[in-house]
Amino acid sequence: MSDDTATDATTTAPAGAGPGDPGWQEGQPVEERGANRSQRPGSAAFLEFVTSGWAPRPASEVTRGPAADFTSARRSALSGKFPGRRLVVPAGTFKVRSNDTDYRFRPHSAFAHLTGLGVEQEPDAVLVLHPVTDGTGDDGSGHHAVLYLRPLAGRDTTEFFSDSRYGEFWVGARPTLEDVETLTGISTRHLDDLRDALAKDVGSGGVQLLVVPEVDPAVEAVVEEIRRQEAERVAEQEDRDEHLVEALSELRLVKDAHEVEQMRLAVATTIEGFEKVVRALPAAQAHARGERVVEGTFVGHARQEGNAVGYETIAAAGEHATTLHWIDNDGQVRAGELLLLDAGVEVDSLYTADLTRTLPVDGVFTEVQRRVYQAVLDAADAAFAAAVPGARFRDVHAAAMEVIAARLDEWGLLPVPAAQSLHPDNQHHRRWMVHGTSHHLGLDVHDCAQARAELYLDGVLEPGMVFTIEPGLYFKSDDLLIPEEYRGIGVRIEDDVLITADGNENLSAALPRDPDAVEAWMAGLLGR
């Protein structure tokens, strides 16, 4: 890739220089040594030339984003939980991949939820909800939201051509403050104003400062400095940062109409990716690392049609399907075996699907594969029947486990009757399904993970909740407690469900689940 060093080579030692060589700088700080390879000029003539002769920027065509009205309501809901508190929600910053190269930026999910900014918007930005007492809060709330961000730099600045992280020459033009305000409906300010804005009225003025921790170390350090200076010790706060994290997570338990729309898009795009994988199965079988062919097919689709994958793709063939989070994906894909594909597309708004299908590589289930598959499907159907408004989240898992235990008992695999195995003090059936049946889904594949147990595990299902239903059975090849015919078979069926006013909707119903339908679907895609 291109050299991306931001300083001028004329000020550093030549590559390979050592003590006694011209230009050697003994004791050069380590953090400056990445500049040693730079070949960028820094003369006055160059600076004058590179910053001149550019055409005027075209007029902005940015309009108010489709999420703006919904994010305003989300911020108002959060505001009501923290009267008088200043709430700091960073987008996060770049994370180093290796040396001076970064991973692709993805904003923190809470920031995306409250602003509507997705894809790679906006590194280092910070959303602050400032408390107000004079009735001037947004939409009648007790807070006024402000986005602090790094705006577009002029072409007469050195940042324009020399800053490899933010400079327009390197990463493209960033939006202006005005553009972001139009897009989000949130007031914007320069990032340089953040510290003074955070410190206003903290401590002596009665304002308490809360920040989402472990997102942006620089922002968190500023908050801690302000707290120390104002003698507001974290341990003495009426509210803790963890309370903000908890509230932000619980705010996403019920999805609004825009979120449901984005989930539908993510699911539909994911189903298209599964279709591409089936078409690629002949190529996968022909490759020594066929699982990589499967993964690459889906990941390529996710980047073409969405932002990325929502999580690392599990492309587990044969025995690998019995490893729950198999992401090495370096194995062969063989006829006669099963392929467990657990994958989801994250769309540009950062909402992700999470689907799993277990497919016969050659398009036809064997008798024992079909037997295991049908048991898992029956468990999933029982879970769907339990996923209705008024039920508890844990009831969905319990319904699936009743089927799993009964089927294992029928096959003679349990050391005790199914009813006894289901007792909390036993759980023998869980040897072959150690994971839960469901998790909430949205901006994160495991959404709402910081919610309190009474609202998550023991929470009452409400219309607008979106979660997975994903029972499975996993029989490892070295499991001596099962007949040989089961060994090496792993099956999981995962769908994304929306709770509705009168029941539920399988958002991923267009992806075949019934074994006969799976075989017919694969035959059509493979032209058989």
N, C-alpha and C positions, 0 to 999 in steps of 0.2 A: 504494500500500500504506500501511498505518498508519504513523504516526510511531513510530520505535523508539529514540528517544534516551533515554539512561538518566539524564540529569540534569534539574534543575528550571529552568524558564524564568525564575523570579524572580531567579536569580543571574546571568543573562547579559543582554547587550544585546539590545534589540528588533531584529527583522529590519529590515535596511536602514539601521541606525544608522551614523553616520560621525563623524569628528572634530567636536567641538562639539555633538553631539547628546547628550541625556540617556542615561546608561547605556553610553556608548561606553567600551570598554576597550582603550586603546592597547597594542599588543604582546600581545594575546590569543594564546596558543599555538594553532597550527593544529589540533593534535589535539583541542582543546576546542571548536572552532567548529561541529562537527556538532550541538552542543547548542543552538545559537542558535535553532533552530526549535521547540524543545520547548515544549509548553503544559502540562506535568504539574505539578500543585500540590505544594508541599513544606512546607506549614504543619504545625504540631504537631497540630492538630485532624484534618487529613487523615491523617497518619501513624497516629494512634490509631484512626481510623475504618476505614482500609483494611486494617489488620492484625488486625481483630477481627471476631467474628460468623461464623466459618466452622465448618461442621460437622466432626466428626472424620473423618479419612480412613478409607475402608473397609479391612477386613483384607486383607492381601496374599494373592493367589491364585497367586503365582509358584511354579513347580515346577522341578525339575532339567531342564535342556534336553537335547534328544536328542543334541547333539554333545558333551556334557560328558565322557563316558567316552572318546571318541575324542581329544579335545583333550588330555586327561591323558596319553594314550600319546604324542601328538606332542611334548608338553613333555618327557617322559622321554627320548625319542629325542634331542632337542636337548641336554638336560642331559649326556648321555653324551659329547658332542663337546667340551664346555667345562668340565671339572672345575675347581672352585675359582674360576671366573669368575662375576662378577655380570653378568647379561644384561638389558639394558634395551630393551624393545620398545614404543615409543609407539603409541597409536592415531592420533595426529595431531590437529590442531586445525582450526578453520575457516579457509577460504581466502576472501579478499575477492574478490567479483565486481566490485563497483563502489562506490567511496566507503565507505559503512558497511553495505552489504548483502553477504551471504555466499553462496557456493555451498552447495548442500545437502551436508551432511557425509557422508563415506564413510570408515570406518576403514581404516587401512593393511592390506593383505592379510595380512602376516605376523601382525599383531595378531589379525585375524579368525581366522586358521588356528589360532592357539594358544589362543584363548579361546572361539570359537564365537559371538562377538558380531558381528552383521551390521547390516543397514539403517543407521540413523543413530546407532547405539550405539558407543561412548560418547565424545564429543569430549573431548580433553585427558586421557583415561585413559592409564595407563602400566602395562604388565605387566612385573614384575621377577622374574627367577628368581634367588633368593638362594642362594649356595652354602652347603652344610652339611657338617659332617665327623663328626657324631655319630650318623649313621644315621637322622635324622629327616626326610629328604627325602621328597617326595611319591612315593608308589608305589614306594618303595625307591630312588628316584633320588638324585642328589647335589645336588638343589636343592629349595627350597621356593618355590612361586609365590605372589606377592601382586599383586593388582590395586589400584592407587592411582587413585582417581577422585573427581570432584566429586559429593558426595551431594545428595540432595533437601534444599532449604532450607526451613526452617519458614515458615509464613505470617505469623509475627511478625517477619520480617526484611524489610529494604528490597529485598533481592534478589528476593523473591517478586513484586513488582510493578514494579520499576524497571530490572531488568537484561534488556535485550532479547535478549541471547545465551543466557542461562541461566535467567532468571526464569520461574517457572511461569505467570504471567499471560500471558507472551509466547509461550513455546514448549511449554507443557505441563509436567506434573510429571515430573521425572527419577526413576529408581528409587532406592531406599534402598541403602545398603551391604549390608544383609542380603539384599535381593532379588537383587542381582547375585551375591552369594556363593552363594545357593541355585541360581540359574540356571546358573552356570558351574562350580560346584564349586571355585572358587578363593577363597582367603582375600582379604578386601578391607580396605583402609585408606583414610583420608581423604587426598586429594591433598596436603594441607598437610604430611603426614608424609614426602613423597617424598625431599626433599633429605637429611634426616638418615639415612634408610634407605639411600640410595645411597652416602653417605660412610662408612658404618660399615666399619672395618677395611681401607679402601682404602689402598694404598701401604705404610705401615709394618706393617699387619696382614696383608699378603701377598695381599689380594684385588685382582684386576684387574677393571676396569670396562669393559664393552663396550656400545655403544649402536648401534641402527640409525640411521644418519645420514640427514639430509635429510627427516625426517618431521615432527618437532616442534622448531622452533628453540629454544624455551624450555627444553625438556628437554635438548637437546644442549648448550646453554650451561651448564646446571647441571653436567652431566657434565664438560665441559671445565674448569670452575672447580674442581671437586673434584680432577681430575687435576693441575692446576697447584698447588693448595694442598698436595697430597700428593707433589709432585715426581715425579709419574708422567707423564712425557712420552709422547705418543702414539707418537712414533717409537721409543721404547724398549720398547714393549709386545711381549711374546712373541706375542700374538694381536692382530690389528687389527680395527677395526670392520668392515672389508670381509670378514673371515672369518666374522663373524656373519651378514652379509647373504648371503653365499654359502651358508652352511649352511641358513639359513631357506629359500632358494630350492630347494636340493637336497632338502630335507625333503618338498617337494611333488611331486617327480617321480613317485612312486608313490602313488596315491590309496587311502585306506582305504574301507571299506564305506559309511560315512556320506557321504563325498565323492562316491562313485559314485552314490549315491542322489540327491544334490543335482544332479549332472550330468544324470541322467536327467530330473529335474524341469525343469531349465533347457531341455533340448532339447525336451521335450514342449510346454512353454509357448511356445517359439520357433516350433515348427511351427504351433501355433494362430495365431500372429501372421502367418505366411506365408499361411495360408488367408484371413485377413482382408484382407491386401493384394490377393490375387487378386480377391476380391469388390469391392474398391475400384478396380479398374483402369478401369472405365467412367468413374468420377468423375475419376480421374487424367487420362485422355485429354481430358476436357472442360475441364481447368484449364490456364491458361497456364504454371503451374509445377507440372505434374503430379508431378514427383519429390517435391515437398513433400507432396503428398497421400499418396504412398506412405510417405514417412518418418513423417508425422504419424500415419498409421494404425498403423504398427508401434510407434512410441514410445508412443502412447496405450495400446496393448495391454500393453506392457511395464510401464507404471506401474500399470495396473489389476490385472494378474495377478502382477507381480513387484515388485522394488525399482526397477528402471530398465533402460535398455539397458546391455549390458556394454561397449559402445564406440559411437562415433558411427556411425549407420546409413549404409551406402552404398546409395543408391537411384539407380543409374546407368542411364539409358536411352540407346539409340542410341550415338553416338560417345562419350558419357561413360563407357560401360562399358569403354573401353580405358584409362581412367585408374584406376590400381589403388586409390587411396584417394580416390575422388570423394565428398566429403561436403558440397559446396555444395548439391547437390540442388535446383537452381533451374531445371532444364530441363524441356522438354516430354516427354510420354510419348505416342508416336505408334504407331498401328497399322502393322504391317509391320516394326517394329523390335524389338529385344530389350531387356528390362529385367533388369539384373544387380542382384539384391538380396542384400546381404551384411549380416546382422543377427543379433543375439543378445539374448535376455532374460537379465538378471542377476536371479536370484531373491533372496529376502530374506536368505539365508545368504551372498550375494555371489558364488556360483558362477555362471558365465555359459556359455551355449552360443555357438557361432560357426558359422553356417550360411550357405551361398550357393547360390542357384539362379538360373539365367539363363532367363528366361521369355519366350516370344513374346507380345508385348503383346496381339495379337488372338487368342491361343490356339493358333496353328498355326505351326510352323517353316517357313520357306522351305527350298528344297533346299540352298542354300549354308550357311544357318544350321545346319541339321541336320548337314551334313557337319562343320562345325567343332565343333559340340556333341558329336557322336559321338566325335571324336578326343579331346576332353577327357575324356569319360566313360571311354573305353578306357584312358587314362592313369591315371585315378583307380582303375579296377578293377585295374590292374597294381600300383599302390601298395598297395591293400588286400591283394593276394596276397603282397606282401613284408612286410607289417606283422604279424610273428609273433614269439613269444618266441624269444630267441636271436639274432635279426637285429639289425643296428645301425640306429639312427635314420636315418642318412644313406642306408641302403639303400632306404628308402621313396621318397625323392626320386629316387634313381638309376633306380628301376624306372619311375617316371612319365616321366622324361626320355627313356628309351629309346623309349617310344611316341611322345612328342611329336616327337622328332627323326625317327623313321621316317615319321610321317605328313607332316611338312613336306617330307621328301625325296620322298615319293610325289607330292606336289602340285607338285614342281619349284621349291620356294621356297629351298632351301639351295644355297649356292655350292659345297658339297663333299658327298660321300656322308654318310649319317647316322652311320655308324661313325666317320668322321673328325671330324664335328662334335662327337661326344660326348667326344672326347679333351680332357683338361683344358686343353690349350694352344689350343683352338679355341672350342668352345661357341657356334657360329653360331646354333643353334636358340634360344638363350636371348634373342635379340633379341625374340622374341614371347612369352617368359615369363621375366621377369627376377627373379621372386620365388621363394622356396622353396616346396616342396610341403607342408610340415607345420610345425606349432609346437605345443608343449605347451599345454594348456588347463585352466583350473580357476578359482581365485579371480580371476585376471587373464586377459584374453583371450590375452595372450602370457605364459603362466605360466612360472615357473621360469627367467626370463630371465637371472638372475645366476648360474646353475649353470655349473660349469666345462665347457669344451668336451668333455673326455673323458667326462663323464657326460651331456651333452646331445647334441651332434652325433655324437659317436662312442660314445654310450652304448648298452648292450645293452638291447633291449626286454624289459620284464618285465610280468607280469600286474599290472593295476592302473594302468598308464600310460594317460593319456587325451590324445589330440592330434588335430589336424585332418589331413585329406587334402584338398588343394585345388589341383589343377593348373588351368591356364588357358591360353588363347590370346588375344592382344590385337593386333588389326590396326588401326592408326590410319589415319584417313581420308586422311592426307597421306603415307603410306608408299609410296614409288615402287618399292620392291623386290618388291611383290606385285601380283597381278592386281586390277583394279578391283573385281571382285565380292566380294573379301574385305574391302575397306576399310571401316572404321567398325564392324566386328563385334568385340565382346569377349565372351568366354565364360569363366566360372569355375563349377566345381561343387565345393562344399565340404561335407564331412561330418565328424562327430565320432566318433572310433573309440576303443574301449576294448580294450586288450590283455588277452586271457584266457589261461587255462592251456594251451589247445589251439589258439589262433589269435587271432581278434579278433571284436569285435561292432561293427557299425555302429549307434551309438546313435541316429542320425537316419534310419534306414532307412524310417521311416514317411513321410518326405517324398520323393515320387517323384523318380527320377533318370533313368530311361530316357526318351528323347524321346516315345515313344508314350504312356507312362504319364503324363508331364507334361501332354501335350495332353488326355488323358482326364480327369485330375484337374482341370485348369482348366475344362474344359467342364462338369463336374459342379458346381463351385463357382459358375460363372456361369449355371447353369441352361440350358445349351444342349443 
